[in-house]
């Protein structure tokens, strides 16, 4: 019986992962997206079981940035941000999504936050210069991370 459950669970996990990746490849109109993993966290380690997807949509004319972050396999988040830095480098926080945690569902962070118009334009024009990460009590330096594209 256990072998049967394992044989079913493995393909289901693969399908879920592929579904997550296909959703992340479709960035919101005028926005960017990324897959978040613990292995991308710098400096590591991030959560080896963590996986997520983030989609961001800068709205410079409204001086805001909207986000949807879905996450799996991590403890409840205590913070979520956009940092400015290239892949493989830790950077400063430039957008804080932490206030959205209290108003979101336990499995995702969603909403819009005010940002400087110049910053919103730069994130829209050069998303690869920024990354999204999610922090929690177990991984206070960052549980999962993904470079925007």
SEZA-714630 format. One record per residue: residue number from 0; x, y, z of N, C-alpha, C in turn. Coordinates in steps of 0.2 Angstrom, whole numbers. Layout:
<vofis>
(vofi NUM,(X,Y,Z),(X,Y,Z),(X,Y,Z)),
...
</vofis>
This chain:
<vofis>
(vofi 0,(4,-6,0),(0,0,0),(4,6,0)),
(vofi 1,(10,6,4),(14,12,4),(17,13,-2)),
(vofi 2,(19,8,-6),(23,9,-12),(18,12,-17)),
(vofi 3,(11,10,-17),(6,12,-21),(6,20,-20)),
(vofi 4,(5,22,-14),(4,29,-12),(11,33,-15)),
(vofi 5,(17,30,-14),(23,33,-16),(23,34,-24)),
(vofi 6,(20,29,-27),(20,29,-34),(15,34,-37)),
(vofi 7,(10,36,-33),(5,41,-35),(8,48,-33)),
(vofi 8,(11,48,-27),(13,55,-25),(19,58,-29)),
(vofi 9,(23,54,-32),(29,57,-36),(26,60,-42)),
(vofi 10,(22,57,-46),(19,60,-52),(15,66,-50)),
(vofi 11,(11,66,-45),(7,72,-43),(12,78,-41)),
(vofi 12,(17,76,-38),(22,82,-36),(25,85,-42)),
(vofi 13,(27,80,-47),(30,83,-53),(25,87,-57)),
(vofi 14,(19,85,-57),(14,89,-61),(13,96,-57)),
(vofi 15,(12,96,-51),(12,102,-47),(17,107,-48)),
(vofi 16,(23,104,-49),(29,108,-50),(29,111,-57)),
(vofi 17,(27,107,-62),(27,109,-69),(22,115,-69)),
(vofi 18,(16,114,-66),(11,119,-66),(13,125,-63)),
(vofi 19,(17,125,-58),(19,131,-55),(24,135,-59)),
(vofi 20,(28,131,-63),(33,134,-67),(29,137,-73)),
(vofi 21,(24,134,-76),(21,136,-82),(17,143,-80)),
(vofi 22,(14,143,-74),(11,149,-72),(16,155,-71)),
(vofi 23,(22,153,-69),(27,159,-67),(29,161,-74)),
(vofi 24,(29,157,-79),(32,160,-85),(28,165,-89)),
(vofi 25,(21,165,-87),(17,170,-89),(16,176,-85)),
(vofi 26,(21,181,-86),(21,187,-82),(14,191,-83)),
(vofi 27,(12,195,-78),(6,199,-79),(8,204,-84)),
(vofi 28,(3,207,-87),(3,212,-92),(7,218,-89)),
(vofi 29,(13,219,-93),(17,225,-90),(21,223,-84)),
(vofi 30,(22,217,-82),(25,215,-76),(30,209,-77)),
(vofi 31,(33,207,-72),(38,201,-72),(36,196,-67)),
(vofi 32,(39,190,-68),(38,185,-63),(44,181,-62)),
(vofi 33,(44,176,-57),(50,172,-56),(47,166,-52)),
(vofi 34,(51,161,-52),(51,155,-47),(55,156,-41)),
(vofi 35,(53,155,-35),(57,156,-29),(59,149,-27)),
(vofi 36,(65,148,-25),(67,142,-21),(72,144,-16)),
(vofi 37,(73,139,-11),(78,140,-6),(85,141,-8)),
(vofi 38,(86,137,-14),(93,136,-17),(95,143,-20)),
(vofi 39,(91,147,-21),(93,154,-24),(94,159,-19)),
(vofi 40,(93,158,-13),(94,163,-7),(101,164,-6)),
(vofi 41,(103,170,-6),(110,172,-5),(110,177,1)),
(vofi 42,(115,177,6),(119,171,7),(114,165,10)),
(vofi 43,(115,159,8),(111,153,10),(113,152,17)),
(vofi 44,(110,146,19),(105,142,16),(98,145,16)),
(vofi 45,(94,144,11),(87,145,11),(84,139,13)),
(vofi 46,(77,139,13),(73,133,15),(74,128,9)),
(vofi 47,(77,122,10),(78,117,4),(71,114,2)),
(vofi 48,(66,115,6),(59,112,4),(55,118,1)),
(vofi 49,(57,124,1),(53,129,-1),(53,130,-8)),
(vofi 50,(47,132,-11),(45,133,-18),(40,139,-18)),
(vofi 51,(41,143,-23),(36,148,-24),(36,151,-31)),
(vofi 52,(31,156,-32),(30,159,-38),(28,167,-36)),
(vofi 53,(32,171,-39),(30,178,-38),(29,182,-45)),
(vofi 54,(24,186,-45),(22,190,-51),(21,197,-48)),
(vofi 55,(25,202,-52),(24,209,-50),(22,213,-56)),
(vofi 56,(19,218,-54),(16,223,-59),(17,230,-57)),
(vofi 57,(23,233,-59),(24,240,-57),(19,244,-61)),
(vofi 58,(16,249,-57),(11,254,-60),(14,261,-59)),
(vofi 59,(19,263,-63),(22,270,-61),(17,276,-61)),
(vofi 60,(12,276,-65),(7,281,-65),(3,282,-59)),
(vofi 61,(3,276,-56),(-1,276,-49),(4,276,-43)),
(vofi 62,(10,276,-44),(15,276,-39),(14,270,-35)),
(vofi 63,(13,264,-38),(12,258,-34),(15,252,-38)),
(vofi 64,(16,246,-34),(18,240,-37),(13,235,-34)),
(vofi 65,(11,231,-38),(6,225,-36),(10,219,-36)),
(vofi 66,(8,214,-32),(12,208,-31),(7,202,-30)),
(vofi 67,(9,196,-32),(6,190,-30),(11,185,-29)),
(vofi 68,(12,183,-23),(17,178,-21),(13,172,-18)),
(vofi 69,(14,166,-22),(12,159,-19),(18,156,-17)),
(vofi 70,(17,152,-11),(23,149,-8),(20,142,-5)),
(vofi 71,(25,137,-5),(24,130,-3),(30,128,1)),
(vofi 72,(29,124,6),(34,120,9),(38,124,14)),
(vofi 73,(36,130,16),(39,135,21),(35,136,26)),
(vofi 74,(38,138,32),(34,141,38),(31,147,36)),
(vofi 75,(26,149,40),(22,156,38),(27,162,38)),
(vofi 76,(26,166,33),(31,171,31),(30,177,37)),
(vofi 77,(36,180,38),(37,186,42),(39,192,39)),
(vofi 78,(41,191,32),(42,197,28),(43,194,21)),
(vofi 79,(42,199,16),(42,198,9),(44,205,6)),
(vofi 80,(49,204,1),(52,211,-1),(54,210,-9)),
(vofi 81,(55,216,-12),(59,216,-18),(66,219,-16)),
(vofi 82,(72,216,-18),(78,219,-16),(81,221,-23)),
(vofi 83,(86,225,-23),(89,227,-29),(96,224,-29)),
(vofi 84,(97,219,-33),(104,216,-34),(103,211,-40)),
(vofi 85,(109,209,-43),(109,204,-48),(108,197,-45)),
(vofi 86,(107,192,-49),(107,185,-47),(113,184,-43)),
(vofi 87,(113,180,-38),(119,178,-34),(122,183,-29)),
(vofi 88,(118,189,-29),(121,194,-24),(115,196,-20)),
(vofi 89,(117,197,-13),(112,200,-9),(111,208,-10)),
(vofi 90,(105,210,-9),(104,218,-10),(100,221,-5)),
(vofi 91,(99,227,-6),(95,231,-1),(88,230,-3)),
(vofi 92,(84,231,2),(76,231,1),(74,237,-2)),
(vofi 93,(70,237,-7),(68,243,-11),(60,243,-11)),
(vofi 94,(57,237,-10),(50,237,-9),(48,232,-4)),
(vofi 95,(44,234,1),(42,230,7),(35,228,6)),
(vofi 96,(34,221,5),(27,218,5),(25,215,12)),
(vofi 97,(29,216,17),(27,213,24),(20,216,26)),
(vofi 98,(18,222,25),(11,224,27),(5,220,24)),
(vofi 99,(7,217,18),(2,213,15),(1,206,18)),
(vofi 100,(5,204,22),(5,197,25),(-1,196,29)),
(vofi 101,(-3,201,33),(-8,201,38),(-15,201,34)),
(vofi 102,(-15,204,28),(-22,204,25),(-22,199,19)),
(vofi 103,(-18,194,19),(-18,189,13),(-20,182,16)),
(vofi 104,(-21,178,12),(-22,171,14),(-16,168,16)),
(vofi 105,(-16,162,20),(-10,159,23),(-6,156,18)),
(vofi 106,(-8,155,12),(-4,152,7),(-1,157,1)),
(vofi 107,(-3,163,2),(0,168,-3),(0,175,0)),
(vofi 108,(3,179,-3),(4,186,-2),(1,190,-8)),
(vofi 109,(-3,194,-7),(-6,198,-13),(-8,205,-11)),
(vofi 110,(-7,209,-16),(-10,216,-15),(-5,221,-18)),
(vofi 111,(-6,228,-17),(-2,233,-20),(1,237,-14)),
(vofi 112,(7,240,-15),(10,244,-10),(12,251,-14)),
(vofi 113,(12,256,-10),(15,262,-13),(23,262,-15)),
(vofi 114,(25,264,-20),(32,265,-22),(33,271,-26)),
(vofi 115,(40,273,-25),(42,279,-29),(41,278,-37)),
(vofi 116,(39,283,-40),(37,282,-47),(44,280,-51)),
(vofi 117,(49,283,-50),(56,281,-53),(57,274,-52)),
(vofi 118,(57,272,-46),(58,265,-44),(53,260,-48)),
(vofi 119,(47,262,-48),(42,257,-52),(44,257,-59)),
(vofi 120,(46,263,-62),(48,263,-69),(54,258,-70)),
(vofi 121,(59,259,-65),(65,255,-66),(64,247,-66)),
(vofi 122,(60,245,-61),(58,238,-60),(55,236,-66)),
(vofi 123,(50,240,-69),(47,238,-76),(52,237,-81)),
(vofi 124,(57,242,-82),(61,242,-87),(67,237,-87)),
(vofi 125,(69,236,-80),(75,232,-79),(74,227,-74)),
(vofi 126,(69,222,-74),(67,218,-69),(73,213,-67)),
(vofi 127,(77,211,-71),(83,207,-70),(87,210,-65)),
(vofi 128,(87,216,-63),(91,219,-58),(88,219,-51)),
(vofi 129,(82,215,-50),(79,215,-44),(77,207,-43)),
(vofi 130,(76,206,-36),(74,199,-34),(68,200,-29)),
(vofi 131,(64,195,-29),(59,194,-23),(61,189,-18)),
(vofi 132,(60,190,-12),(61,185,-7),(56,185,-2)),
(vofi 133,(56,179,2),(51,178,7),(55,176,13)),
(vofi 134,(54,179,19),(57,177,25),(52,174,30)),
(vofi 135,(55,170,35),(51,167,40),(55,166,46)),
(vofi 136,(52,164,52),(56,163,58),(62,158,58)),
(vofi 137,(61,153,54),(66,148,53),(72,150,49)),
(vofi 138,(70,154,44),(75,157,39),(74,165,39)),
(vofi 139,(76,168,44),(75,175,44),(79,179,39)),
(vofi 140,(85,177,36),(88,180,31),(85,179,24)),
(vofi 141,(80,174,24),(77,173,18),(76,165,17)),
(vofi 142,(69,163,16),(68,156,15),(68,154,7)),
(vofi 143,(65,159,3),(65,157,-4),(66,164,-8)),
(vofi 144,(69,163,-14),(71,169,-18),(70,167,-25)),
(vofi 145,(69,173,-29),(69,172,-36),(70,178,-40)),
(vofi 146,(75,178,-45),(76,184,-49),(71,186,-54)),
(vofi 147,(69,192,-54),(63,194,-59),(66,194,-66)),
(vofi 148,(62,192,-70),(63,192,-77),(58,195,-82)),
</vofis>
